[in-house]
Amino acid sequence: MPIEHAFASRRQASSAVADRIATLVDARLANAGHATFVVSGGSTPGECFSMLSDKPIDWQNVRVALSDERWVPSDHVDSNQKLVQDRLLINLATAGEVLSIYDADQSVAERCGALQAAFPKQGFACCMVGMGGDGHFASLFPAADSLEVGLDLDGMFFYMPVRTAASPHPRVTMTLAALLHSDEIILFFFGDEKFAVYEQAKLATSVLPVAHLLAQQKTPVHVYWAP
């Protein structure tokens, strides 16, 4: 079962997640000299990113990967990469590098193959993902095409295209198998409504995508939540 961390305010939760990511990244840097960690987009992590950008990490040896991305250029308002560049890779973190998903010279399927080939052999220091009110994480939506491929714990595909009515843009997402190549997974979300979804996802009978993340035994999951 996941380890749960509840906070009275969103700012407190954001600070705790920033501290945890910094600790995990520093540990990987100490052991390997370089580190890659995964983050999500959306509205939840913005304040956490700002706090993390002020951490005295050896950022020049750090890469930030995206759990998922809309198929839009990095300067597009809907781009997760833009969020990372605007809110995280600033202040002390300007030397960090973001690993792009979008590539205008490739199709979505071609890009997934290229990302598969470039997948970090040492995996990730941590993966921070959010959760939607429909129980999705990354871009593994309940109605996504080939969802079973994305949720296969032992799957060989680390990136997959996603088309869903929940998004006006095609997407690329890491699969659950890819995210599990991590020292720790941080599930980070806000609000009572999402907490109720999370409680449902913990049930053995749940069919929500995030239930597969919570039930797996390969990688520890820490849950950070505030109302």
N, C-alpha and C positions, 0 to 999 in steps of 0.2 A: 504493500500500500504506500501511497505517496506520503511524504513528510509535509505537514501543513504549517504555514506561517500566516497568521491573521493579524491585521494592523487596524488601528482606529482611523487612520487617515491614508489617503492615496499618496500623499507626500512621504509618509513614513514607509509605506510599502515600496515606493520607488527608490528611496534611499537604501533600503535593505537589499533590494535586488541589485542595485549598482555596487554595493559593498561585496555581495556574493560573487558577482561576475568578476570584479577586480581580484578577489582572492583566488578564484579558480584560474584566471588568466596568469596571474603572478606565479602560481604553482607550476603551470605548464611552462612558462618562460624559464623558471629556475631549473626545470628538468630537461628541457629540450632546446632552449635558446630562442624559440619562436612559438607563436600560438595563434590559432584560429578559433574564433567563437562565432556562434550563429545568433542572429536577432530576427525578430519579426517586425512588421510594420504596424499600421493602424494607429489609433488614438492613444492607446494605453502607454506605450513605452517612451513617449516624448520627454517627460520630466526625468525619467530614469536615465535616458541618454545624456541629457544635459549634466546630470550629476556625475555620470561615469566619465564624461569628457574632462572633468577636473581631477581625475585620479592620476597619481604619479606613477603610471605604468610605463614600461619600456615600449611605447607605442610604435616605434620604428620597426619593431619585430612582431607586430600584431596585424592580423588580417581579420576583417569582419565579413562574414558570409550572410546571405539572406535566406531565411527559411522558405521564402516564396516571393514572387514578384509578378506584377502585372506586366504584360508585354507592351510596355511604353518606354520611350526614351527616359534617361535618368534626370532630365530637367522637367519632366511632366509632373503636374501636381499630384497625380495618383501613384507616382513611383515610390516604392519603398527605399530604393537607393537614394533618392533625393532626401527623404527623411533622415537617413543615416548621415548623409553628407552635411545636412543643415543643422542637425541637433546633436550628433555624436562626434563626428570627426572635426571638432573645433577645439578651441582652448588648448589644453595639454595634449589632446588626441589628434592634432593635425597631421602628425607623422604616420598615423595608421592608414591602412589601405582597405578599401571596400572591394569585394569580389563581385563584379557585375554579372547579372544574369542576362539582361537584355542585350542583344546584338543585332543591329539592323541588317547586317550582311548574312544572317543565317535565319532559317525558319525556326519555329519553336522546337520542332522535333530535332533538327540538326543541333540546336543549342543544347538541348538536353543530353545528346550524345557527347558533345564537347565538354560539358560540365562533368559528366560521368568520368571521362578520361582524366580530368584534372582534379578529381576528388582528393582531398588531403589524406595521404597515407596514414598519418598519425591521428586522424579524426579531429575532434574538437575539444577545446577546454570546457565548453559548456554550450548548451543550446537554450536560448530564451524564446519561448513561443507563447502566443496568446491563445484565447479561446473565444469563439463566437457564441451568440445566443442559440445557435442551431447545433452546437457541439462540435464545430469544425476547429481544427488547428492547422497551422501553415495554410495551404490552400486545399486541404483535404476535406471538402464539403460533403455533406450527406448525399447529395445528388450528383456529385462529380462523376464524369466518365472514368471507368477503370478504377474505381475507389478501392476495390479489393487488391489491386496491384500496389496502390499507395500505402495500404495498411498491412501488407505482408511483412511480418517481422524478419523473415529470412530472405526477403526479396533481393534480387541482383540489381534492380534499377534504383538509382539514388535520386534521380530527377525525372519528373514526368510532366507532360503537358496537361493542362486542366481547362476544360470549358464547362461553365455552369451558368445557369440563369441568375445566380447570385452576383455575377460580375459582368459588367459590360465589356471587359477586356479579356482576351485569352490570358492564361497565366502559366507560369512554371512553378512547380513546388518541389521541395525535397520530400522524399517519401519517409515514412516512419523508419524504415530500415536505415536510411541515411542519418536521420536525427539520432538514432541510437548509438552511432559511432561517436560518443561523447562521454566525457567524465561525469557529467550531470546534466539533467534537463530541468529547466526552470519554467514552470507553467505560471503565467502572470496575467491576472485579470482583475477587473473591478466590478462592483455592483451586486446587489442582492439577487437580481434575476439570473445573472451568470453563475452565482454561487449555487442557486437551486439546480441549474443545469449540471454543474460539477457534481453535486450530490447525487443526481440521477445517474451520471456517468460512472460513479463508483459501484453501482449495483451490478451484480454478476449478469443480470439479464439485459443490461443496456446495449443498444445497438449504435449509440452515438460514436462518431469517429474518435473523439477524445477518450472514450472508454478503452480503446485499444492501447493508447499511450499509458493510461493509468494502470492497466492490468498487466502489462509486460514486466518481466523480471530481469531484463538485461541491463538496464541503466536506471540508476536512482532518479526519482522525480521529486522535486521540491515545489510545492504550491505556495505562491505568494498572492494574497488577496486583501482587499480593503473595500468597504462599502462604497 
